[in-house]
C-alpha cells in the first residue's frame, strides 16, 4: 500500500511539472532574495519575453512562462519560485480582477537601458543604486559630465544621479576635507571638464548638465535621484544665472542678493526654500531636515509608504511595491525633505508625518517622470566618508532597497487588459 502511495505521489509530481504553465516568483515574506528576484525579472526581459508584475499580490509578485532556463536561473541565483498550472494562474488573475481588491496586473515589456551618473575619480563613499544593481545582476553604464554634454543621454531609458552636488560647491566638504586627496582629485576633474567645454566655473558646467538632464526627462526619460543629488539639482535650477558659490569654490564671492533672485518656477520638486550661504556649513538649504529637527533614535527613525489604488493609480502603486509598509529610515547628506517646501503637484509616496518630512516622492515633467529618495544607504543608517560599502548579501530582503529596484523596472510597465 505504501509503495502505491509513493508511486502515485511521484506521478502526481510529474503531472504537475508537465502541465505547469507559469512560474510564480513570490515577493512576500516567503521570498529568500527579493533583490535578486528583480534581477531575474530584468534578465527575462532581455530575451524579449514578457514578465507580469502582480501588483499588491503577495508583495508584488512576478509571473512568467514556465521555461526551463527561467527555472534554472532562479535556482542559480537563489530566488524562490513556484511552478503553477494554467488553472492556478487563471485563479490568480480572477482574484486580482475582483473590483473589491486593491490589485492589478501590469506587463513588463522590455529591459530598460540604465545609466548611472558618477564621476570617474574614486569616491570615498558607496552608492546605493550601483550596489543594488550589481547585487541584482542588472547591467548599467556609468556616464558623467562629458557624456551628458556630448548628447548621450537619449541613448538611455533610465538615469540615476549619483551622490552629487549640482551647485558646484563640491558637496560643501571644503571645511572638513579640502586637504584630502580624494577632494583635490574631484576638484581637478571637475575643473578640467568645465574648461574642456568652455566654462570658466564648475558651477556653470553643472548648470548646463542639469539642464540637459531636465531635457532628457521632458523628452520621456525616467530620472531617479538620491541623497544630495535631489535638492542640489533643484537648487541649481532655481539659481540659474545667480552666483551662490563662495570664493573657495569658484574664485569669487556670492551674489549678496542671491536668495531674492531664486526662480522656483524652474524646479522639479521644491519651492520657497532658503539657501545656506555659509560655506563652512554642511548643508545647501533648509530643504533637508536638520539633525536637530529630527528628535528620533535610529530604532525609531521610520517612514511609511502610502497605499494607492492599484487599478487607478498604477504608477505610484508600482513604485511602492514592497513586503513592508513601514520602512527603516536612513541618513545622508540629504536625509529627508521638508514637506512645507514641496510643490503641491508632487506626489509624496513615503513620509514621516510626525516629523513633517517626506522621504520618497514622484512627479512628471513633460513626457517623462522623476523620483527623489532621501538618504544615502537604506541598510546603513549613518554612512560616513571612508566607510566600506554595504554587503547586500547580508540584506537580500531589504525593503528600502526594493524601492530603488521598483524604479528600475518601472519604465518597462504597461497595464494589462483583463479578460471579461
C-alpha positions as CSV (number, residue, x, y, z in Angstrom):
1,X,0.0,0.0,0.0
2,X,2.8,2.4,1.0
3,X,4.6,1.6,-2.4
4,X,1.4,2.5,-4.3
5,X,1.1,5.8,-2.4
6,X,4.7,6.7,-3.2
7,X,4.3,5.8,-6.9
8,X,1.0,7.9,-7.0
9,X,2.8,10.8,-5.4
10,X,5.7,10.6,-7.9
11,X,3.3,10.5,-10.8
12,X,1.4,13.5,-9.3
13,X,4.7,15.5,-9.2
14,X,5.5,14.6,-12.8
15,X,2.0,15.6,-13.8
16,X,2.1,19.0,-12.1
17,X,5.6,19.6,-13.6
18,X,4.4,18.6,-17.0
19,X,1.3,20.8,-17.0
20,X,2.7,23.8,-15.1
21,X,2.4,26.7,-17.5
22,X,3.7,29.5,-15.3
23,X,6.5,30.3,-12.8
24,X,5.4,32.5,-9.9
25,X,8.1,34.5,-8.2
26,X,6.5,35.5,-4.8
27,X,7.6,38.8,-3.3
28,X,6.1,38.4,0.1
29,X,8.0,37.2,3.2
30,X,8.3,33.7,1.6
31,X,10.9,35.1,-0.9
32,X,14.5,34.2,0.0
33,X,16.1,37.0,-2.0
34,X,13.8,39.9,-3.0
35,X,16.7,41.9,-4.6
36,X,17.9,39.2,-6.9
37,X,14.2,38.5,-7.9
38,X,14.2,41.9,-9.7
39,X,17.4,40.8,-11.4
40,X,15.6,37.7,-12.7
41,X,12.7,39.8,-14.0
42,X,15.1,42.1,-15.8
43,X,17.1,39.1,-17.2
44,X,13.9,37.5,-18.6
45,X,13.1,40.8,-20.3
46,X,16.4,40.6,-22.2
47,X,15.0,37.6,-24.1
48,X,12.0,39.6,-25.3
49,X,9.8,37.6,-23.0
50,X,7.0,39.3,-21.0
51,X,7.1,39.5,-17.3
52,X,3.8,40.0,-15.5
53,X,4.0,42.2,-12.3
54,X,1.2,41.3,-10.0
55,X,0.8,44.5,-8.1
56,X,0.0,44.0,-4.4
57,X,-0.4,40.2,-4.9
58,X,1.9,38.6,-2.3
59,X,4.1,41.7,-2.0
60,X,4.1,42.5,-5.8
61,X,5.0,39.1,-7.3
62,X,6.3,38.3,-10.8
63,X,4.8,35.7,-13.1
64,X,6.5,34.3,-16.3
65,X,6.0,31.5,-18.7
66,X,7.3,28.1,-17.5
67,X,10.6,27.8,-19.4
68,X,13.4,25.6,-18.2
69,X,16.1,28.2,-18.4
70,X,14.0,30.6,-16.3
71,X,13.6,28.0,-13.6
72,X,17.3,27.1,-13.7
73,X,18.2,30.8,-13.4
74,X,16.0,31.2,-10.3
75,X,17.8,28.1,-8.8
76,X,21.2,29.5,-9.7
77,X,20.5,32.9,-8.2
78,X,18.8,31.6,-5.1
79,X,15.4,33.2,-5.9
80,X,12.3,31.5,-4.5
81,X,9.7,30.4,-7.1
82,X,6.7,28.1,-7.6
83,X,5.6,26.3,-10.8
84,X,1.8,26.6,-11.2
85,X,-0.8,25.2,-13.6
86,X,-2.7,27.3,-16.1
87,X,-5.8,26.8,-13.9
88,X,-3.9,28.2,-10.8
89,X,-2.7,31.2,-12.9
90,X,-6.3,31.9,-14.0
91,X,-7.4,31.8,-10.4
92,X,-4.8,34.4,-9.6
93,X,-6.0,36.6,-12.5
94,X,-9.5,36.3,-11.3
95,X,-8.6,37.3,-7.7
96,X,-6.7,40.3,-9.0
97,X,-9.5,41.3,-11.3
98,X,-12.0,41.5,-8.5
99,X,-13.0,45.2,-8.1
100,X,-13.1,44.8,-4.4
101,X,-9.4,44.0,-4.1
102,X,-6.5,46.5,-4.4
103,X,-4.5,44.6,-7.0
104,X,-3.6,44.8,-10.7
105,X,-1.6,43.1,-13.4
106,X,0.9,45.1,-15.4
107,X,3.1,43.7,-18.2
108,X,6.8,44.4,-18.3
109,X,7.7,44.5,-22.0
110,X,11.4,45.4,-22.3
111,X,14.6,45.7,-20.4
112,X,15.3,49.4,-19.9
113,X,18.8,50.7,-20.6
114,X,20.2,52.0,-17.4
115,X,22.8,54.8,-16.9
116,X,24.4,55.9,-13.6
117,X,25.8,59.4,-13.4
118,X,29.0,59.2,-11.5
119,X,32.5,60.7,-11.7
120,X,35.5,58.8,-13.0
121,X,37.6,59.7,-9.9
122,X,37.2,57.3,-7.0
123,X,34.8,58.5,-4.4
124,X,35.2,57.8,-0.6
125,X,31.6,56.5,-0.3
126,X,29.5,53.9,-1.9
127,X,26.3,54.5,-4.0
128,X,23.2,52.5,-3.1
129,X,22.0,52.3,-6.7
130,X,25.2,50.8,-8.1
131,X,25.4,48.5,-5.1
132,X,22.0,47.1,-5.7
133,X,22.3,46.9,-9.5
134,X,25.5,44.9,-9.1
135,X,24.0,42.6,-6.5
136,X,20.8,42.1,-8.5
137,X,22.9,41.5,-11.7
138,X,21.2,44.3,-13.6
139,X,23.6,45.8,-16.2
140,X,24.2,49.5,-16.2
141,X,26.6,52.0,-17.8
142,X,28.4,54.8,-16.0
143,X,28.3,58.2,-17.6
144,X,29.4,61.7,-16.4
145,X,29.6,65.3,-17.5
146,X,31.5,64.7,-20.8
147,X,28.8,62.1,-21.8
148,X,26.0,64.4,-20.9
149,X,27.5,67.4,-22.7
150,X,28.1,65.3,-25.8
151,X,24.4,64.5,-26.0
152,X,24.4,60.8,-25.0
153,X,21.5,60.9,-22.5
154,X,18.9,59.9,-25.2
155,X,20.7,56.5,-25.5
156,X,19.3,55.5,-22.2
157,X,15.8,54.9,-20.7
158,X,16.6,55.4,-17.1
159,X,19.1,57.7,-15.4
160,X,20.3,57.7,-11.8
161,X,22.0,60.7,-10.3
162,X,25.0,59.7,-8.1
163,X,25.7,61.3,-4.7
164,X,26.3,64.6,-6.4
165,X,26.4,68.4,-5.8
166,X,25.0,70.2,-8.9
167,X,25.6,73.6,-7.3
168,X,29.3,73.5,-7.9
169,X,30.2,73.6,-4.2
170,X,31.8,70.1,-4.2
171,X,29.3,68.8,-1.6
172,X,30.3,71.6,0.8
173,X,33.0,69.3,2.1
174,X,35.6,72.1,2.0
175,X,35.7,72.7,5.7
176,X,36.4,69.1,6.6
177,X,38.1,67.6,3.6
178,X,39.8,70.2,1.4
179,X,43.2,68.7,2.2
180,X,42.1,65.1,1.4
181,X,43.5,63.6,-1.8
182,X,40.0,62.5,-3.0
183,X,38.7,66.0,-2.6
184,X,41.6,67.5,-4.6
185,X,41.1,64.9,-7.3
186,X,37.4,65.7,-7.5
187,X,38.1,69.4,-7.9
188,X,40.8,68.8,-10.5
189,X,38.5,66.5,-12.5
190,X,35.6,69.0,-12.4
191,X,37.7,72.0,-13.4
192,X,39.2,70.1,-16.3
193,X,35.8,69.1,-17.7
194,X,34.5,72.6,-17.2
195,X,37.4,74.1,-19.2
196,X,37.1,71.4,-21.9
197,X,33.5,72.5,-22.5
198,X,34.3,76.2,-22.4
199,X,33.1,77.1,-18.9
200,X,35.1,79.3,-16.5
201,X,33.4,77.9,-13.4
202,X,32.4,74.4,-12.4
203,X,29.0,75.7,-11.3
204,X,28.3,76.9,-14.9
205,X,29.2,73.4,-16.2
206,X,26.9,71.7,-13.6
207,X,24.1,74.1,-14.6
208,X,24.5,73.1,-18.2
209,X,24.4,69.4,-17.2
210,X,21.3,69.9,-15.0
211,X,19.5,71.5,-18.0
212,X,20.4,68.6,-20.3
213,X,19.1,66.2,-17.6
214,X,15.9,68.2,-17.5
215,X,15.6,68.0,-21.2
216,X,16.1,64.2,-21.0
217,X,13.2,64.0,-18.6
218,X,11.0,66.3,-20.6
219,X,11.6,64.1,-23.6
220,X,10.4,60.9,-21.9
221,X,13.3,59.8,-19.7
222,X,13.0,58.3,-16.3
223,X,15.1,60.1,-13.7
224,X,15.9,58.8,-10.2
225,X,18.0,60.6,-7.6
226,X,19.0,60.0,-4.0
227,X,20.7,61.9,-1.2
228,X,22.3,65.3,-2.2
229,X,21.6,64.8,-5.9
230,X,17.9,65.6,-5.1
231,X,18.0,69.1,-3.5
232,X,21.2,70.3,-5.1
233,X,19.6,69.5,-8.5
234,X,16.6,71.8,-7.8
235,X,18.8,74.5,-6.2
236,X,21.0,74.6,-9.3
237,X,17.9,75.1,-11.5
238,X,16.5,77.8,-9.2
239,X,19.9,79.6,-9.1
240,X,20.2,79.8,-12.9
241,X,22.3,83.0,-13.6
242,X,22.9,83.6,-9.8
243,X,26.2,83.1,-8.1
244,X,25.7,81.1,-4.9
245,X,29.3,79.8,-4.6
246,X,31.8,81.3,-2.3
247,X,35.4,82.1,-3.3
248,X,36.9,78.8,-2.3
249,X,34.6,77.1,-4.8
250,X,34.7,79.4,-7.8
251,X,37.3,82.1,-7.1
252,X,34.9,85.0,-6.4
253,X,32.2,85.9,-3.9
254,X,28.5,85.1,-3.9
255,X,25.8,87.4,-5.1
256,X,24.6,89.2,-2.0
257,X,21.0,89.2,-3.4
258,X,21.2,85.5,-4.4
259,X,18.2,84.4,-2.2
260,X,15.8,87.0,-3.7
261,X,16.9,86.1,-7.2
262,X,16.0,82.3,-7.0
263,X,13.5,81.2,-9.6
264,X,11.3,78.5,-8.1
265,X,9.3,78.0,-11.3
266,X,12.4,76.3,-12.7
267,X,12.5,73.5,-10.1
268,X,11.1,69.9,-10.2
269,X,10.0,69.5,-6.6
270,X,10.8,72.3,-4.2
271,X,9.6,75.9,-3.6
272,X,10.4,78.8,-1.3
273,X,13.5,77.3,0.2
274,X,16.2,79.3,2.0
275,X,19.8,78.8,0.9
276,X,22.5,78.0,3.4
277,X,25.1,80.6,2.3
278,X,27.7,79.8,4.9
279,X,30.4,77.8,3.0
280,X,31.5,76.1,6.3
281,X,28.1,74.6,6.9
282,X,27.5,71.1,5.5
283,X,24.0,71.9,4.0
284,X,22.8,73.6,0.9
285,X,19.4,74.9,2.1
286,X,16.6,74.2,4.5
287,X,15.1,71.6,2.2
288,X,16.9,68.9,4.1
289,X,15.7,68.2,7.6
290,X,18.4,69.0,10.0
291,X,19.6,66.6,12.7
292,X,18.4,69.0,15.4
293,X,14.9,68.9,13.9
294,X,14.7,65.1,13.9
295,X,14.4,64.1,17.6
296,X,14.4,60.3,16.8
297,X,16.7,57.5,17.6
298,X,17.9,55.1,14.9
299,X,15.4,52.4,16.2
300,X,12.5,54.9,15.9
301,X,13.5,56.5,12.6
302,X,10.9,55.1,10.2
303,X,8.9,56.2,7.2
304,X,5.6,54.9,6.0
305,X,4.6,54.1,2.4
306,X,1.3,55.3,1.2
307,X,-1.4,52.9,-0.2
308,X,-2.5,53.8,-3.7
309,X,-5.3,52.3,-5.9
310,X,-3.6,49.6,-8.0
311,X,-6.4,49.8,-10.6
312,X,-6.4,53.6,-11.0
313,X,-3.1,54.9,-9.6
314,X,-0.8,52.4,-11.3
315,X,2.4,54.5,-11.3
316,X,2.7,55.1,-7.5
317,X,1.5,51.6,-6.9
318,X,4.4,50.2,-8.9
319,X,6.9,52.4,-7.2
320,X,5.7,51.4,-3.7
321,X,5.6,47.6,-4.2
322,X,7.0,46.0,-1.1
323,X,6.6,43.3,1.5
324,X,6.7,46.0,4.2
325,X,4.8,49.3,4.6
326,X,6.9,50.7,7.4
327,X,10.5,51.2,6.3
328,X,13.6,51.8,8.3
329,X,14.9,55.4,7.9
330,X,18.5,56.2,7.0
331,X,20.5,59.3,6.9
332,X,22.5,61.1,4.2
333,X,23.8,64.5,3.3
334,X,20.2,65.0,2.3
335,X,18.2,62.8,4.7
336,X,14.6,63.8,4.1
337,X,12.6,66.6,2.6
338,X,10.8,69.3,4.5
339,X,7.1,68.9,3.5
340,X,6.3,72.6,3.7
341,X,8.8,73.2,0.8
342,X,7.4,70.6,-1.6
343,X,5.3,71.8,-4.5
344,X,1.6,70.9,-4.5
345,X,1.7,68.8,-7.7
346,X,4.4,66.5,-6.3
347,X,3.2,63.0,-5.2
348,X,4.6,62.1,-1.8
349,X,4.8,58.3,-1.6
350,X,6.6,57.8,1.7
351,X,6.8,60.1,4.8
352,X,7.3,60.5,8.5
353,X,4.2,62.6,9.3
354,X,5.2,63.3,12.9
355,X,8.4,64.9,11.8
356,X,6.8,66.8,8.9
357,X,9.1,65.2,6.3
358,X,8.8,63.3,3.1
359,X,11.3,60.5,2.2
360,X,10.1,59.3,-1.2
361,X,8.3,61.3,-3.9
362,X,7.5,61.3,-7.5
363,X,6.5,63.7,-10.3
364,X,6.1,64.1,-14.0
365,X,7.8,66.5,-16.4
366,X,6.7,66.7,-20.0
367,X,6.7,63.1,-21.3
368,X,9.0,61.8,-18.5
369,X,9.0,61.2,-14.8
370,X,11.3,61.7,-11.8
371,X,11.6,60.1,-8.4
372,X,13.5,61.6,-5.4
373,X,14.5,59.3,-2.5
374,X,16.1,60.9,0.6
375,X,19.1,59.4,2.4
376,X,22.3,57.6,1.3
377,X,22.1,53.8,2.0
378,X,18.9,52.0,3.1
379,X,20.9,49.5,5.1
380,X,23.5,51.8,6.7
381,X,21.8,54.3,9.0
382,X,24.6,56.8,9.0
383,X,27.2,56.0,6.4
384,X,30.4,58.0,7.0
385,X,33.0,59.1,4.5
386,X,35.6,56.4,4.1
387,X,33.4,53.5,5.4
388,X,33.3,50.3,3.4
389,X,30.3,49.7,1.2
390,X,27.3,47.7,2.4
391,X,27.4,44.0,1.8
392,X,24.0,43.3,0.3
393,X,24.2,39.6,0.6
394,X,23.5,40.3,4.3
395,X,20.3,42.2,3.3
396,X,18.7,40.2,0.5
397,X,15.2,41.2,1.7
398,X,15.8,44.9,2.2
399,X,12.5,46.8,1.8
400,X,14.4,50.1,1.5
401,X,16.5,48.8,-1.5
402,X,13.3,47.3,-3.1
403,X,12.1,50.9,-3.7
404,X,15.2,51.6,-5.8
405,X,14.5,48.4,-7.9
406,X,10.9,49.3,-8.4
407,X,12.0,52.4,-10.1
408,X,14.4,50.5,-12.4
409,X,11.7,48.2,-13.7
410,X,9.1,51.0,-13.9
411,X,9.9,52.1,-17.5
412,X,9.0,48.6,-18.7
413,X,5.5,48.5,-17.3
414,X,2.2,48.6,-19.3
415,X,-1.2,47.8,-17.8
416,X,-2.7,44.5,-18.9
417,X,-6.3,44.4,-20.1
418,X,-8.2,41.8,-18.0
419,X,-10.4,39.3,-19.7
420,X,-14.1,39.7,-19.0
